[in-house]
Amino acid sequence: MSVDEKMVRRIANLARIGVTDDEVPALAKELSAIIGFVEQLSELDTDGVKPLTSAVDAKIRGREDVVTDGGYAEDVLANAPEKDDAYFAVPKVVE
């Protein structure tokens, strides 16, 4: 697939990127090269290949899921401009 100048302008508009008329031909060439590379990747046989989240086979160290904070609402609310019981009071923004 080749990217023409019209498509470059449309992509730039959608991405909200300012592109000058002088930059459009070079960008069209670069985008065509990128798409060509992606098309080459689609030709690879990936049957039987496990998906990876990392190139390194590492395990995440687990931790016990316990609550380690809380119980000091007065300290947290000490600098609040307004509070209601043990909660921050904020102005209503939706009617």
PyMOL CGO cylinders between C-alpha atoms (Angstrom):
from pymol import cmd
from pymol.cgo import CYLINDER

trace = [
    CYLINDER, 0.00, 0.00, 0.00, 1.32, 3.39, -0.87, 0.3, 1, 1, 1, 1, 1, 1,
    CYLINDER, 1.32, 3.39, -0.87, 0.49, 6.59, 0.95, 0.3, 1, 1, 1, 1, 1, 1,
    CYLINDER, 0.49, 6.59, 0.95, -0.28, 9.57, -1.26, 0.3, 1, 1, 1, 1, 1, 1,
    CYLINDER, -0.28, 9.57, -1.26, -0.13, 13.25, -0.34, 0.3, 1, 1, 1, 1, 1, 1,
    CYLINDER, -0.13, 13.25, -0.34, -3.88, 13.45, 0.21, 0.3, 1, 1, 1, 1, 1, 1,
    CYLINDER, -3.88, 13.45, 0.21, -3.69, 10.68, 2.80, 0.3, 1, 1, 1, 1, 1, 1,
    CYLINDER, -3.69, 10.68, 2.80, -0.72, 12.37, 4.52, 0.3, 1, 1, 1, 1, 1, 1,
    CYLINDER, -0.72, 12.37, 4.52, -2.73, 15.56, 4.87, 0.3, 1, 1, 1, 1, 1, 1,
    CYLINDER, -2.73, 15.56, 4.87, -5.69, 13.61, 6.25, 0.3, 1, 1, 1, 1, 1, 1,
    CYLINDER, -5.69, 13.61, 6.25, -3.52, 11.74, 8.76, 0.3, 1, 1, 1, 1, 1, 1,
    CYLINDER, -3.52, 11.74, 8.76, -1.90, 15.00, 9.84, 0.3, 1, 1, 1, 1, 1, 1,
    CYLINDER, -1.90, 15.00, 9.84, -5.33, 16.57, 10.28, 0.3, 1, 1, 1, 1, 1, 1,
    CYLINDER, -5.33, 16.57, 10.28, -6.62, 13.63, 12.34, 0.3, 1, 1, 1, 1, 1, 1,
    CYLINDER, -6.62, 13.63, 12.34, -3.47, 13.67, 14.48, 0.3, 1, 1, 1, 1, 1, 1,
    CYLINDER, -3.47, 13.67, 14.48, -3.65, 17.46, 14.81, 0.3, 1, 1, 1, 1, 1, 1,
    CYLINDER, -3.65, 17.46, 14.81, -0.10, 17.78, 13.48, 0.3, 1, 1, 1, 1, 1, 1,
    CYLINDER, -0.10, 17.78, 13.48, 0.89, 20.87, 11.54, 0.3, 1, 1, 1, 1, 1, 1,
    CYLINDER, 0.89, 20.87, 11.54, 2.50, 19.78, 8.27, 0.3, 1, 1, 1, 1, 1, 1,
    CYLINDER, 2.50, 19.78, 8.27, 3.77, 22.21, 5.66, 0.3, 1, 1, 1, 1, 1, 1,
    CYLINDER, 3.77, 22.21, 5.66, 3.39, 21.57, 1.93, 0.3, 1, 1, 1, 1, 1, 1,
    CYLINDER, 3.39, 21.57, 1.93, 7.16, 21.01, 1.70, 0.3, 1, 1, 1, 1, 1, 1,
    CYLINDER, 7.16, 21.01, 1.70, 7.04, 18.20, 4.28, 0.3, 1, 1, 1, 1, 1, 1,
    CYLINDER, 7.04, 18.20, 4.28, 4.17, 16.25, 2.68, 0.3, 1, 1, 1, 1, 1, 1,
    CYLINDER, 4.17, 16.25, 2.68, 6.15, 14.36, -0.03, 0.3, 1, 1, 1, 1, 1, 1,
    CYLINDER, 6.15, 14.36, -0.03, 8.82, 13.24, 2.45, 0.3, 1, 1, 1, 1, 1, 1,
    CYLINDER, 8.82, 13.24, 2.45, 6.19, 12.11, 4.94, 0.3, 1, 1, 1, 1, 1, 1,
    CYLINDER, 6.19, 12.11, 4.94, 4.34, 10.19, 2.22, 0.3, 1, 1, 1, 1, 1, 1,
    CYLINDER, 4.34, 10.19, 2.22, 7.54, 8.35, 1.38, 0.3, 1, 1, 1, 1, 1, 1,
    CYLINDER, 7.54, 8.35, 1.38, 8.30, 7.57, 5.05, 0.3, 1, 1, 1, 1, 1, 1,
    CYLINDER, 8.30, 7.57, 5.05, 4.78, 6.35, 5.79, 0.3, 1, 1, 1, 1, 1, 1,
    CYLINDER, 4.78, 6.35, 5.79, 4.81, 4.14, 2.68, 0.3, 1, 1, 1, 1, 1, 1,
    CYLINDER, 4.81, 4.14, 2.68, 8.08, 2.60, 3.86, 0.3, 1, 1, 1, 1, 1, 1,
    CYLINDER, 8.08, 2.60, 3.86, 6.64, 1.95, 7.34, 0.3, 1, 1, 1, 1, 1, 1,
    CYLINDER, 6.64, 1.95, 7.34, 3.52, 0.32, 5.91, 0.3, 1, 1, 1, 1, 1, 1,
    CYLINDER, 3.52, 0.32, 5.91, 5.69, -1.76, 3.58, 0.3, 1, 1, 1, 1, 1, 1,
    CYLINDER, 5.69, -1.76, 3.58, 7.67, -3.01, 6.57, 0.3, 1, 1, 1, 1, 1, 1,
    CYLINDER, 7.67, -3.01, 6.57, 4.47, -3.93, 8.43, 0.3, 1, 1, 1, 1, 1, 1,
    CYLINDER, 4.47, -3.93, 8.43, 3.26, -5.80, 5.34, 0.3, 1, 1, 1, 1, 1, 1,
    CYLINDER, 3.26, -5.80, 5.34, 6.53, -7.78, 5.35, 0.3, 1, 1, 1, 1, 1, 1,
    CYLINDER, 6.53, -7.78, 5.35, 5.91, -8.74, 8.98, 0.3, 1, 1, 1, 1, 1, 1,
    CYLINDER, 5.91, -8.74, 8.98, 2.47, -10.09, 8.09, 0.3, 1, 1, 1, 1, 1, 1,
    CYLINDER, 2.47, -10.09, 8.09, 4.14, -12.62, 5.78, 0.3, 1, 1, 1, 1, 1, 1,
    CYLINDER, 4.14, -12.62, 5.78, 5.84, -14.35, 8.73, 0.3, 1, 1, 1, 1, 1, 1,
    CYLINDER, 5.84, -14.35, 8.73, 4.47, -17.67, 9.94, 0.3, 1, 1, 1, 1, 1, 1,
    CYLINDER, 4.47, -17.67, 9.94, 3.61, -17.13, 13.61, 0.3, 1, 1, 1, 1, 1, 1,
    CYLINDER, 3.61, -17.13, 13.61, 1.68, -20.35, 14.20, 0.3, 1, 1, 1, 1, 1, 1,
    CYLINDER, 1.68, -20.35, 14.20, 2.78, -21.94, 17.45, 0.3, 1, 1, 1, 1, 1, 1,
    CYLINDER, 2.78, -21.94, 17.45, 4.59, -18.84, 18.69, 0.3, 1, 1, 1, 1, 1, 1,
    CYLINDER, 4.59, -18.84, 18.69, 3.56, -17.90, 22.21, 0.3, 1, 1, 1, 1, 1, 1,
    CYLINDER, 3.56, -17.90, 22.21, 2.75, -14.23, 22.76, 0.3, 1, 1, 1, 1, 1, 1,
    CYLINDER, 2.75, -14.23, 22.76, 5.25, -12.40, 24.92, 0.3, 1, 1, 1, 1, 1, 1,
    CYLINDER, 5.25, -12.40, 24.92, 4.90, -9.50, 27.30, 0.3, 1, 1, 1, 1, 1, 1,
    CYLINDER, 4.90, -9.50, 27.30, 8.65, -9.23, 27.70, 0.3, 1, 1, 1, 1, 1, 1,
    CYLINDER, 8.65, -9.23, 27.70, 11.77, -10.53, 26.00, 0.3, 1, 1, 1, 1, 1, 1,
    CYLINDER, 11.77, -10.53, 26.00, 12.98, -11.76, 29.39, 0.3, 1, 1, 1, 1, 1, 1,
    CYLINDER, 12.98, -11.76, 29.39, 11.25, -14.71, 31.03, 0.3, 1, 1, 1, 1, 1, 1,
    CYLINDER, 11.25, -14.71, 31.03, 10.72, -13.19, 34.46, 0.3, 1, 1, 1, 1, 1, 1,
    CYLINDER, 10.72, -13.19, 34.46, 8.11, -13.78, 37.10, 0.3, 1, 1, 1, 1, 1, 1,
    CYLINDER, 8.11, -13.78, 37.10, 6.48, -10.97, 39.00, 0.3, 1, 1, 1, 1, 1, 1,
    CYLINDER, 6.48, -10.97, 39.00, 7.14, -11.16, 42.70, 0.3, 1, 1, 1, 1, 1, 1,
    CYLINDER, 7.14, -11.16, 42.70, 3.82, -11.42, 44.47, 0.3, 1, 1, 1, 1, 1, 1,
    CYLINDER, 3.82, -11.42, 44.47, 2.94, -9.76, 47.72, 0.3, 1, 1, 1, 1, 1, 1,
    CYLINDER, 2.94, -9.76, 47.72, 0.26, -10.33, 50.26, 0.3, 1, 1, 1, 1, 1, 1,
    CYLINDER, 0.26, -10.33, 50.26, -2.81, -8.24, 49.52, 0.3, 1, 1, 1, 1, 1, 1,
    CYLINDER, -2.81, -8.24, 49.52, -3.45, -6.42, 52.78, 0.3, 1, 1, 1, 1, 1, 1,
    CYLINDER, -3.45, -6.42, 52.78, -4.52, -2.90, 53.65, 0.3, 1, 1, 1, 1, 1, 1,
    CYLINDER, -4.52, -2.90, 53.65, -1.47, -1.05, 54.91, 0.3, 1, 1, 1, 1, 1, 1,
    CYLINDER, -1.47, -1.05, 54.91, -2.82, 2.46, 55.35, 0.3, 1, 1, 1, 1, 1, 1,
    CYLINDER, -2.82, 2.46, 55.35, -5.90, 4.18, 56.64, 0.3, 1, 1, 1, 1, 1, 1,
    CYLINDER, -5.90, 4.18, 56.64, -7.30, 5.05, 59.98, 0.3, 1, 1, 1, 1, 1, 1,
    CYLINDER, -7.30, 5.05, 59.98, -5.98, 8.61, 60.01, 0.3, 1, 1, 1, 1, 1, 1,
    CYLINDER, -5.98, 8.61, 60.01, -8.71, 10.58, 58.25, 0.3, 1, 1, 1, 1, 1, 1,
    CYLINDER, -8.71, 10.58, 58.25, -8.22, 13.53, 60.62, 0.3, 1, 1, 1, 1, 1, 1,
    CYLINDER, -8.22, 13.53, 60.62, -4.61, 13.95, 59.48, 0.3, 1, 1, 1, 1, 1, 1,
    CYLINDER, -4.61, 13.95, 59.48, -5.59, 13.74, 55.82, 0.3, 1, 1, 1, 1, 1, 1,
    CYLINDER, -5.59, 13.74, 55.82, -8.44, 16.24, 56.20, 0.3, 1, 1, 1, 1, 1, 1,
    CYLINDER, -8.44, 16.24, 56.20, -6.43, 18.67, 58.36, 0.3, 1, 1, 1, 1, 1, 1,
    CYLINDER, -6.43, 18.67, 58.36, -5.60, 20.95, 55.41, 0.3, 1, 1, 1, 1, 1, 1,
    CYLINDER, -5.60, 20.95, 55.41, -8.86, 20.50, 53.51, 0.3, 1, 1, 1, 1, 1, 1,
    CYLINDER, -8.86, 20.50, 53.51, -10.56, 23.84, 52.75, 0.3, 1, 1, 1, 1, 1, 1,
    CYLINDER, -10.56, 23.84, 52.75, -13.96, 22.26, 53.47, 0.3, 1, 1, 1, 1, 1, 1,
    CYLINDER, -13.96, 22.26, 53.47, -14.93, 18.91, 54.89, 0.3, 1, 1, 1, 1, 1, 1,
    CYLINDER, -14.93, 18.91, 54.89, -18.12, 17.07, 55.66, 0.3, 1, 1, 1, 1, 1, 1,
    CYLINDER, -18.12, 17.07, 55.66, -17.74, 14.47, 58.38, 0.3, 1, 1, 1, 1, 1, 1,
    CYLINDER, -17.74, 14.47, 58.38, -14.76, 12.36, 57.21, 0.3, 1, 1, 1, 1, 1, 1,
    CYLINDER, -14.76, 12.36, 57.21, -14.96, 13.41, 53.55, 0.3, 1, 1, 1, 1, 1, 1,
    CYLINDER, -14.96, 13.41, 53.55, -13.66, 16.23, 51.36, 0.3, 1, 1, 1, 1, 1, 1,
    CYLINDER, -13.66, 16.23, 51.36, -16.45, 18.70, 50.51, 0.3, 1, 1, 1, 1, 1, 1,
    CYLINDER, -16.45, 18.70, 50.51, -16.28, 19.88, 46.90, 0.3, 1, 1, 1, 1, 1, 1,
    CYLINDER, -16.28, 19.88, 46.90, -18.55, 22.20, 44.92, 0.3, 1, 1, 1, 1, 1, 1,
    CYLINDER, -18.55, 22.20, 44.92, -21.29, 20.61, 42.85, 0.3, 1, 1, 1, 1, 1, 1,
    CYLINDER, -21.29, 20.61, 42.85, -20.35, 20.60, 39.16, 0.3, 1, 1, 1, 1, 1, 1,
    CYLINDER, -20.35, 20.60, 39.16, -23.22, 18.58, 37.64, 0.3, 1, 1, 1, 1, 1, 1,
    CYLINDER, -23.22, 18.58, 37.64, -26.81, 19.57, 38.02, 0.3, 1, 1, 1, 1, 1, 1,
]
cmd.load_cgo(trace, "trace")
